[in-house]
């Protein structure tokens, strides 16, 4: 199948590589021409503009956008739509706010252009592991692009269905049509909110381990624990085993003191939106809310837990730490 890809960063570039491995034809564009040239050397077809990219695709076209959420996505969708025709499809695979998806889909529907929102999880590891895809949009457009989703997703692999599950379906392959426009990014939004809470739990637990040797404790209750070994043993048979724990174990093995991290933890915005959704639905979300506020606090006062949060974000997504706040005189 042929698809266009706009945005060739950490995830977009590797998604193109995975699609090329799967035998698909990819026409690619990025603001950085070096990214285009690099993928063209690997078999993709480069395009220097949206117009050129669209011209190299046969109708009905499909163009996947992997650019930062917010203004960048908004401008890209509107600019791209000017070159597309009825029956074409725009796929937003970034971390857009689901209400923006609903609005964009309504606008594009008037032009006869389909809009899919695809929550994409997998970070910098997706090239080999595959990407978990949470899809929103019209079923016909989703069905037409199923070969793309099948290639990007992990597939069944070695993970059996959940005990007692007899339903089958694409969820077992790592991709799911969640519902109409906005549903994909809504599911991904809650996914990221849960991710905040899981990461915070690991981070706080290991911070307690680290401080178990504090001189303030009675000598008989002090423990000098090997955190990397604890993370490693938990990976084997423990009920708290997970990919995040795998990444935690890796980070602690590489740098037991996490000296390479300051502990300023950025938030992508989806944790905030998750809490907003909880407020709108009057659903208690104590842990998810607290984990978001912990990230805010980390930018003022850094603990070992904050360093571990930064380490986990870097491990799964290659994310840099939050920048230091601007200062005026001696005040932050």
C-alpha positions in Angstrom: 0.0 0.0 0.0 1.1 3.6 -0.6 1.0 6.2 2.2 2.4 9.7 2.8 4.2 10.6 6.1 4.7 14.1 7.3 7.0 14.5 10.3 10.1 12.2 10.4 11.2 12.6 14.0 12.0 9.9 16.5 8.7 8.1 15.9 7.7 9.2 12.4 11.0 8.2 10.9 10.9 4.7 12.5 7.3 4.2 11.5 8.3 4.8 7.9 11.1 2.3 8.3 8.7 -0.3 9.7 6.3 0.3 6.8 9.1 -0.1 4.3 10.1 -3.4 5.9 6.5 -4.5 5.5 6.6 -3.8 1.8 4.7 -0.5 1.7 5.5 2.5 -0.5 6.1 5.6 1.6 6.3 9.2 0.3 7.9 11.4 3.0 8.2 15.0 4.0 9.8 16.9 6.9 10.9 20.4 7.6 14.4 19.1 7.9 15.5 18.0 4.4 18.2 15.8 5.9 15.5 13.6 7.5 13.9 13.2 4.1 17.3 12.4 2.4 18.1 9.8 5.1 14.8 7.9 4.6 15.0 8.3 0.8 18.4 6.4 1.0 16.5 3.6 2.8 13.8 3.3 0.1 11.3 6.0 0.8 10.3 8.6 -1.8 11.2 12.1 -0.7 9.0 15.2 -1.2 10.1 18.8 -0.7 6.6 20.1 -0.1 3.0 19.1 0.7 2.1 19.7 -2.9 4.9 17.4 -4.1 4.0 14.7 -1.6 0.3 14.7 -2.7 1.3 14.6 -6.3 3.3 11.4 -5.7 0.3 9.6 -4.2 -2.5 8.0 -6.1 -6.1 8.6 -5.1 -7.7 7.8 -2.7 -4.7 9.2 -0.8 -3.7 8.6 2.8 -1.3 11.0 4.6 -0.1 10.3 8.2 0.9 13.3 10.2 3.5 12.9 13.0 4.2 16.4 14.3 3.9 18.0 17.7 0.3 18.4 19.0 -1.2 21.9 19.0 -0.4 24.6 16.5 2.0 22.5 14.4 -0.7 19.8 13.8 -3.4 22.4 13.3 -1.4 24.2 10.6 -0.3 21.0 9.0 -3.8 19.6 8.7 -5.2 22.8 7.2 -2.3 23.3 4.7 -2.4 19.7 3.6 -6.2 19.7 3.1 -5.8 22.4 0.5 -4.0 19.9 -1.8 -6.3 16.8 -1.1 -9.5 15.7 -2.8 -12.7 14.0 -1.8 -12.1 10.5 -0.6 -8.6 11.2 0.7 -7.7 10.6 4.3 -5.6 12.5 6.8 -4.3 10.5 9.8 -3.1 12.4 12.9 -0.9 10.0 14.8 0.4 12.6 17.4 -0.9 13.4 20.8 -3.7 15.8 19.9 -6.5 16.7 22.2 -9.6 14.6 21.3 -11.9 17.6 21.1 -9.6 19.2 18.5 -10.0 15.9 16.5 -13.8 16.2 16.6 -13.6 19.8 15.3 -11.1 19.0 12.6 -13.1 16.0 11.4 -16.2 18.1 11.1 -14.4 20.7 9.0 -12.7 18.1 6.8 -16.0 16.2 6.3 -17.4 19.2 4.5 -14.6 18.8 2.0 -15.2 15.1 1.6 -11.9 14.3 3.3 -11.7 11.6 6.0 -10.0 12.2 9.3 -8.6 9.5 11.5 -7.1 10.1 14.9 -4.6 7.4 15.9 -3.2 7.3 19.4 0.3 5.8 18.8 2.3 4.2 21.7 5.6 2.6 21.4 8.1 5.4 21.6 11.6 4.9 20.2 11.3 1.1 20.5 8.4 0.8 18.0 10.5 0.1 15.0 11.2 -3.4 16.3 8.5 -3.9 18.9 5.7 -2.4 16.9 3.2 0.3 17.8 0.1 0.0 19.9 -2.6 1.9 17.8 -5.8 3.3 19.2 -7.9 4.5 16.2 -10.8 6.9 15.9 -12.8 7.8 12.8 -15.2 6.4 10.1 -15.1 2.7 9.8 -14.8 2.6 6.0 -11.6 4.7 6.1 -10.2 2.6 8.9 -10.9 -0.6 7.0 -9.2 0.7 3.8 -6.0 1.5 5.8 -6.0 -1.8 7.7 -2.8 -3.1 5.9 -1.0 -0.1 7.3 -2.2 -0.6 10.8 -1.4 -4.4 10.7 2.2 -3.6 9.7 2.8 -0.9 12.3 1.2 -2.9 15.1 3.1 -5.6 17.1 1.0 -8.5 15.9 0.0 -11.4 18.2 3.7 -12.5 18.6 4.3 -14.4 21.8 1.6 -12.6 23.9 -1.4 -14.9 24.2 -4.9 -13.4 24.6 -6.0 -12.6 28.2 -7.1 -15.7 30.1 -10.8 -16.3 29.4 -10.9 -14.1 26.3 -12.6 -15.7 23.4 -13.5 -12.7 21.3 -10.6 -12.5 19.0 -10.4 -9.3 16.9 -7.6 -6.8 16.1 -7.0 -5.8 19.7 -5.0 -9.0 20.0 -2.8 -7.8 17.2 -2.1 -4.4 18.8 -4.5 -2.1 17.0 -8.2 -1.2 17.7 -10.9 0.9 16.1 -12.1 2.5 19.3 -15.0 4.5 17.9 -15.8 7.7 15.9 -13.6 10.8 15.5 -11.8 11.7 18.7 -12.2 8.2 20.3 -8.6 7.1 19.4 -7.0 10.1 21.0 -9.4 9.9 23.9 -8.2 6.4 24.7 -4.6 7.4 24.2 -5.1 10.4 26.5 -6.3 8.1 29.3 -3.5 5.7 28.5 -1.0 8.5 29.1 -2.7 9.5 32.3 -2.4 6.0 33.6 1.2 5.9 32.5 1.8 9.0 34.7 0.4 7.1 37.7 2.4 3.9 37.0 5.6 5.8 36.6 5.0 7.8 39.8 4.3 4.6 41.8 7.6 3.0 40.6 9.5 6.3 41.2 8.2 6.8 44.7 8.8 3.1 45.7 12.4 3.2 44.5 12.9 6.6 46.3 11.8 4.8 49.5 14.4 2.1 48.8 17.1 4.6 48.2 16.4 6.4 51.5 16.3 3.2 53.5 20.0 3.7 54.4 19.3 7.2 55.9 21.3 7.9 59.1 18.1 9.3 60.5 16.8 5.7 60.8 17.7 3.4 63.6 20.7 1.3 62.7 18.8 -1.9 62.9 16.3 -0.7 60.3 18.7 0.6 57.8 19.2 -1.2 54.5 21.8 -0.5 51.8 19.8 -1.9 48.8 20.8 -2.6 45.3 18.1 -0.9 43.3 19.1 -2.3 39.9 18.9 -5.8 41.3 15.5 -5.2 42.9 14.2 -3.9 39.6 15.7 -6.9 37.9 14.2 -9.5 40.2 10.8 -7.9 40.0 10.9 -8.4 36.3 10.7 -12.1 36.8 7.4 -13.4 38.1 6.4 -10.3 40.1 2.8 -8.9 39.8 4.3 -5.5 39.3 6.3 -6.6 36.2 5.8 -4.4 33.1 7.6 -2.8 30.3 8.0 0.4 32.4 9.8 -1.8 35.0 12.0 -3.2 32.3 13.0 0.4 31.4 13.5 1.2 35.0 15.8 -1.7 35.5 17.7 -0.6 32.4 18.1 2.9 33.6 19.3 1.9 37.0 21.8 -0.6 35.5 23.2 2.1 33.3 23.4 4.8 36.1 22.5 3.5 39.6 22.6 7.0 41.1 20.9 8.6 38.1 23.5 11.3 38.2 22.8 12.0 34.6 19.3 13.3 35.4 18.3 16.5 37.2 14.8 15.4 37.9 12.7 18.1 36.1 9.9 16.1 34.7 8.0 17.4 31.7 4.4 16.6 31.0 3.1 16.1 27.4 -0.3 17.7 28.1 -2.3 14.4 28.1 -2.1 14.0 31.8 -3.7 17.4 32.2 -6.4 16.5 29.7 -7.0 13.2 31.5 -7.7 15.1 34.8 -9.9 17.6 32.9 -11.9 14.6 31.5 -12.2 13.2 35.0 -13.6 16.5 36.3 -16.1 16.8 33.4 -17.3 13.3 34.1 -17.2 13.7 37.9 -15.0 10.7 38.2 -12.5 10.5 41.1 -9.0 10.2 39.8 -6.9 10.7 42.9 -3.7 8.9 41.8 -3.7 10.3 38.2 -4.2 13.8 39.5 -1.5 13.4 42.2 1.0 12.1 39.6 0.4 15.1 37.4 0.9 17.5 40.3 4.1 15.7 41.2 5.5 16.5 37.8 4.7 20.2 38.4 6.4 20.0 41.8 9.5 18.3 40.2 10.3 21.5 38.4 10.9 23.3 41.7 12.3 20.6 43.9 14.0 17.5 42.6 14.1 14.1 44.4 15.5 10.7 43.4 12.0 9.8 42.4 11.9 12.7 39.9 15.2 11.6 38.5 13.8 8.1 38.0 10.7 9.6 36.2 13.0 11.5 33.9 15.0 8.3 33.3 11.9 6.3 32.4 10.7 9.0 29.9 14.1 9.1 28.3 14.2 5.3 28.1 10.9 4.8 26.4 10.6 8.0 24.3 14.0 9.6 24.2 12.4 12.6 25.9 14.7 15.4 27.2 14.1 16.7 30.7 12.0 19.8 31.2 14.0 23.0 30.7 15.1 25.0 33.8 12.7 27.9 34.5 13.7 31.4 33.6 15.1 33.4 36.4 14.6 37.0 37.4 17.3 38.1 39.9 17.6 35.2 42.4 14.0 34.2 42.1 12.7 31.4 39.8 
